[in-house]
Every structure is written in C-alpha cells, then in structure tokens.
Amino acid sequence: MLKLDQVSVRYGSTIGVERVSLHVREGELVTLIGANGAGKSTTLRAINGLEPLASGTIRFDGHLVSGATPAAIIELGISHCPEGRRVFPQLTVRENLEMGAYRRTDRQRARDDMERLLDKFPRLRERIKQTAGTLSGGEQQMLAIARALMSRPRLVMFDEPSLGLAPNFVEMIFDLILEIRREGVTVLMVEQNAYAALEMCDRAYLLENGRIVKDGTASEMLADPAIRRAYLGG
C-alpha cells in the first residue's frame, strides 16, 4: 500500500532522514522505533507532504505522492495524528471533528461518521460543546485520533500517541489503535514505548541517525539482543 524508496530529507546541511526505504502492506500495523531525533517523525511528515524530499520517491497504492500537497494526500486516503495532539484549542470538540472532514463533500456521511466516532469515544460525546483546550491530555489524544479518522483514511499514521499520558490513558489509546486496525485501517506508528509498540505491531523498522539500520517482524525485533539492550531495558 505504501512504499518509500531511498527517501532523504535535509534541513540545510543537517540530515533529517537519509535513504530511507520501507513499505507497509494493506491491513498491517507497522511501527518505527528509535531514539529521539532518529528521524521517525520526519519520516511521517515526509509521507504526508509536510517535509519536501531532497531525493527519493513515495508511493501510495501505486500513486506517486512525493511532491503532492498535504490536502491531496489526505484525499488519497492517508491521515496523520501528529505528535503533541495539535488539536485546535479554541474550537469545540465538534468543530475539531468537523475540521477532520473539511475535504469531504459527502456531508451526510461525514455527520454519520461523527456519530459513529462519538459512540466509540463516549468521553468526547460528553464534552462535545467544550473547547478542546479545556480537555485533559488523554481526552485531547482521543480527539486527535477521532479527528484523523473523520477523513475516512485507508492508512492512518500515529506519531507518539502515548506521549505525556497517564498510564490508564496509555492503555486506552493503544486499545483504540488496535481496534482501528481490526476495523480494516492500515496503521503506521511512531511510538516512544518501544516494547509496547513491538507487542502491538506486525513489523518494525529501527531508525538511528536518520537511517534504517534494522527491520523485521515484531517477534524478531523483540528477540534481538542489541534492540533489547538499547530500547527495551535489557
């Protein structure tokens, strides 16, 4: 479904990612692990058109998307739940969800999708008229996920979905991501909690200094002694 071929992103003379090649099959949950600054978030931002490529290509379902605008990429079926949630704090929960569907023309189906998501996220229904800035961190993360799903994506990218959340919310968010995957949405995820990410995913890529240095199935990565020492606490 998604294929990156020798993708490089640079910030002046600084390397963001260098010759990254990876793929995600339809229906998979794939995770990117690595230390802070390894290039994981940059990779997601390159996929959704927020970072221009220095070289390489990105294809989604056979379509060349490198160089496309973020709006065009959303319309193709890729959605992004960014690091730090990035909800619109002065807008209500309902208005944030409506923003997730701003490119859709099927307004009735969009309203039906909102109702379905509010059934999935009952806390958001309870707070539908509240401004997003007044929600707790976990509630904002739920809102960010629901907003990303409002575009009816075929592939959704999560960037650090558990960052800064209380343990009870972390478990809830991971359960929601697994449920999204079971419903047929393909998932590409960046997650600081490498152990939890590898427990959830089908395959993983390890990035170090902007480069992919290892990839494999979740079980292969969990069993790798070097990965266990560096990222899984031994």
C-alpha positions as CSV (number, residue, x, y, z in Angstrom):
1,M,0.0,0.0,0.0
2,L,2.8,2.5,1.0
3,K,6.3,2.4,-0.3
4,L,9.2,4.7,0.4
5,D,12.2,4.3,-1.9
6,Q,15.5,5.9,-0.9
7,V,13.8,8.9,0.7
8,S,16.0,11.7,2.1
9,V,15.0,14.9,3.9
10,R,17.5,17.6,4.8
11,Y,17.3,20.8,6.9
12,G,20.1,22.8,5.3
13,S,23.2,20.8,5.9
14,T,21.5,18.7,8.6
15,I,20.2,15.2,7.7
16,G,16.6,14.6,8.7
17,V,16.4,11.1,7.1
18,E,18.9,9.5,4.7
19,R,17.9,7.0,2.0
20,V,15.0,5.5,3.9
21,S,13.2,2.6,2.2
22,L,10.3,0.9,3.8
23,H,6.9,-0.5,2.9
24,V,3.6,-1.0,4.6
25,R,1.2,-3.7,3.3
26,E,-2.6,-3.2,3.4
27,G,-4.0,-4.2,6.8
28,E,-0.7,-4.1,8.6
29,L,0.3,-2.3,11.7
30,V,3.9,-1.2,11.3
31,T,5.9,0.8,13.8
32,L,9.1,2.9,13.6
33,I,11.2,2.8,16.7
34,G,14.4,4.6,17.7
35,A,15.8,7.3,19.9
36,N,14.7,10.9,20.0
37,G,16.0,12.7,16.9
38,A,16.4,9.5,14.9
39,G,14.1,10.7,12.1
40,K,10.9,8.9,12.9
41,S,8.6,12.0,12.9
42,T,10.4,13.4,9.9
43,T,9.6,10.2,8.0
44,L,5.8,10.6,8.8
45,R,5.9,14.3,7.9
46,A,7.6,13.4,4.5
47,I,4.8,10.9,3.8
48,N,2.0,13.4,4.4
49,G,3.7,16.2,2.4
50,L,4.8,18.4,5.2
51,E,8.5,17.9,4.5
52,P,9.9,18.3,1.0
53,L,12.1,15.4,-0.2
54,A,15.8,16.0,-1.1
55,S,15.6,12.7,-3.0
56,G,13.7,9.5,-3.3
57,T,10.1,8.7,-4.0
58,I,6.9,7.9,-2.0
59,R,4.1,5.9,-3.5
60,F,0.7,5.1,-2.0
61,D,-1.4,2.4,-3.6
62,G,0.6,2.8,-6.8
63,H,0.2,6.6,-6.9
64,L,3.3,8.8,-6.7
65,V,2.7,11.1,-3.8
66,S,6.1,12.7,-3.3
67,G,5.6,16.4,-4.1
68,A,1.8,16.3,-3.6
69,T,0.2,18.7,-1.2
70,P,-1.0,17.5,2.2
71,A,-4.6,18.2,1.1
72,A,-4.2,15.9,-1.9
73,I,-2.5,13.2,0.2
74,I,-5.5,13.3,2.6
75,E,-7.9,12.9,-0.3
76,L,-5.9,9.8,-1.5
77,G,-6.6,8.2,1.9
78,I,-3.6,9.0,4.2
79,S,-4.4,10.6,7.6
80,H,-1.9,11.9,10.2
81,C,-2.4,12.0,14.0
82,P,0.5,14.3,14.9
83,E,2.9,14.3,17.9
84,G,1.6,16.6,20.7
85,R,-2.0,16.1,19.5
86,R,-2.3,19.5,17.9
87,V,-6.0,20.0,18.5
88,F,-7.4,23.4,17.8
89,P,-7.7,24.6,21.4
90,Q,-10.2,27.5,20.8
91,L,-12.6,25.3,18.8
92,T,-15.1,22.9,20.4
93,V,-14.8,19.1,20.2
94,R,-17.5,19.1,17.5
95,E,-15.7,21.8,15.5
96,N,-12.4,19.9,15.7
97,L,-14.1,16.8,14.3
98,E,-15.6,18.8,11.5
99,M,-12.1,20.1,10.6
100,G,-11.1,16.5,10.1
101,A,-13.7,16.2,7.4
102,Y,-13.1,19.5,5.7
103,R,-12.1,18.0,2.4
104,R,-15.1,15.7,2.2
105,T,-18.1,16.6,0.0
106,D,-20.4,13.8,1.4
107,R,-21.7,15.9,4.3
108,Q,-24.4,13.5,5.4
109,R,-21.9,10.5,5.5
110,A,-19.5,12.8,7.4
111,R,-22.1,13.5,10.0
112,D,-22.9,9.8,10.3
113,D,-19.2,9.1,10.7
114,M,-19.0,11.7,13.5
115,E,-21.9,9.9,15.3
116,R,-20.1,6.6,14.9
117,L,-16.9,8.0,16.3
118,L,-18.7,9.7,19.2
119,D,-20.1,6.2,20.0
120,K,-16.6,4.9,20.0
121,F,-15.3,7.8,22.1
122,P,-18.1,8.5,24.7
123,R,-16.0,11.0,26.6
124,L,-15.9,13.2,23.5
125,R,-19.7,13.0,23.2
126,E,-19.9,14.1,26.9
127,R,-17.7,17.1,26.0
128,I,-18.9,17.8,22.5
129,K,-19.5,21.5,23.3
130,Q,-16.3,22.1,25.3
131,T,-13.4,23.8,23.7
132,A,-10.6,21.4,23.0
133,G,-8.1,23.4,25.1
134,T,-10.1,22.5,28.3
135,L,-9.8,18.7,27.8
136,S,-7.3,16.6,29.6
137,G,-4.2,15.3,27.7
138,G,-5.8,11.9,27.3
139,E,-9.1,13.4,26.1
140,Q,-7.2,15.6,23.6
141,Q,-5.4,12.5,22.3
142,M,-8.8,10.8,21.8
143,L,-10.0,13.9,19.9
144,A,-6.8,13.9,17.7
145,I,-7.4,10.2,16.8
146,A,-11.1,10.8,16.1
147,R,-10.3,13.9,14.0
148,A,-7.8,11.8,12.0
149,L,-10.5,9.2,11.3
150,M,-13.0,11.8,10.1
151,S,-11.4,11.8,6.7
152,R,-12.1,8.1,6.3
153,P,-8.4,7.2,5.8
154,R,-7.2,3.9,4.4
155,L,-3.9,4.4,6.2
156,V,-3.5,6.4,9.4
157,M,-0.2,7.5,10.9
158,F,0.2,7.9,14.6
159,D,3.1,10.0,16.0
160,E,3.9,9.3,19.6
161,P,0.3,8.6,20.6
162,S,1.2,7.7,24.3
163,L,3.5,10.7,24.9
164,G,2.7,12.5,28.1
165,L,-0.3,10.5,29.0
166,A,-1.2,8.8,32.4
167,P,-0.9,5.0,32.3
168,N,-4.7,4.4,32.2
169,F,-5.0,6.6,29.2
170,V,-2.0,5.0,27.5
171,E,-3.7,1.6,27.7
172,M,-6.9,3.0,26.4
173,I,-5.2,4.7,23.4
174,F,-3.3,1.5,22.5
175,D,-6.6,-0.5,22.7
176,L,-8.2,2.1,20.3
177,I,-5.4,1.8,17.8
178,L,-5.7,-2.0,17.8
179,E,-9.4,-1.6,17.3
180,I,-8.9,0.8,14.4
181,R,-6.6,-1.8,12.8
182,R,-9.1,-4.6,13.3
183,E,-11.7,-2.5,11.5
184,G,-9.5,-2.6,8.4
185,V,-7.5,0.6,8.6
186,T,-3.8,0.2,7.9
187,V,-1.6,1.8,10.6
188,L,2.0,3.2,10.6
189,M,3.0,4.3,14.0
190,V,5.9,6.1,15.7
191,E,6.0,5.3,19.5
192,Q,8.4,6.1,22.3
193,N,7.4,3.0,24.2
194,A,9.3,0.5,22.0
195,Y,8.2,-2.6,24.0
196,A,4.5,-1.7,23.8
197,A,4.9,-0.8,20.1
198,L,6.5,-4.1,19.3
199,E,3.9,-6.0,21.3
200,M,1.2,-4.5,19.1
201,C,2.7,-4.4,15.6
202,D,3.3,-6.9,12.8
203,R,6.6,-5.5,11.7
204,A,9.0,-2.7,12.7
205,Y,11.8,-0.6,11.5
206,L,14.6,0.7,13.7
207,L,16.0,4.2,12.8
208,E,19.3,5.6,14.0
209,N,20.6,8.9,12.9
210,G,18.1,9.2,10.1
211,R,18.8,5.8,8.6
212,I,17.1,2.4,8.9
213,V,19.5,0.1,10.5
214,K,17.3,-2.9,11.1
215,D,13.8,-4.2,10.3
216,G,11.9,-7.4,10.9
217,T,8.8,-8.9,12.4
218,A,7.8,-7.9,15.8
219,S,8.9,-11.2,17.3
220,E,12.3,-10.9,15.6
221,M,12.9,-7.4,16.9
222,L,11.8,-8.3,20.4
223,A,14.2,-11.2,20.4
224,D,17.2,-9.1,19.1
225,P,19.8,-8.7,21.9
226,A,21.0,-5.4,20.7
227,I,17.5,-3.9,20.5
228,R,16.7,-5.3,23.9
229,R,19.7,-3.7,25.4
230,A,19.2,-0.3,23.7
231,Y,15.5,0.1,23.7
232,L,13.8,-2.5,25.9
233,G,15.7,-2.2,29.1
234,G,17.8,-5.4,28.6
